[in-house]
């Protein structure tokens, strides 16, 4: 299993209005497998 996080360049390429977008310090994550969700309170930090 893997997690894909697009680069800021990829985000801006699809929507130029997001040229000043920055990832927040923490992003909530919900893991869903076979229709069942994982625990609440998971977070992922994204470094640029």
N, C-alpha and C positions, 0 to 999 in steps of 0.2 A: 504494500500500500504506500502511496506517496501523497504529498500535498504540493499543489502547484500554486505559486504566487507570481502573478505577472509582474514584470518590471514596470517602472513608471513610464519608460519609453513606449512600452506596448499599450499601456492604458491611454496615453496621450495620442498615440497613432490611431486608435479607434474612436477617440473623442477629444478633439483639440481644446474643448472648453474646460477640460480637467488639467490644463498645463500647470496650474499651481497646486495640484493635489499632493498631499503628503499622507503617508500611512500613519494611522494613529499609533501611539506607543504600544498598546495592546489591542488585540482583536479577539473577540469571542469566537469560540469554535464549537460546533455541534457535530459530533461524529454519529452518522446514521448508517447502520448495517442491517439489511433485511427488514427495513421498516421500524427498527428500534433505535432510539437515540441513546447516546452515552450520557455520562453525568454532566450536571450543570457546573458552571464555574471554571471550565477549561479555557485557557487563553494561550495565544501564541504571540511571541514578540518577533517583529520583522525588522531586521537590520538592513540598511541601504548601503 
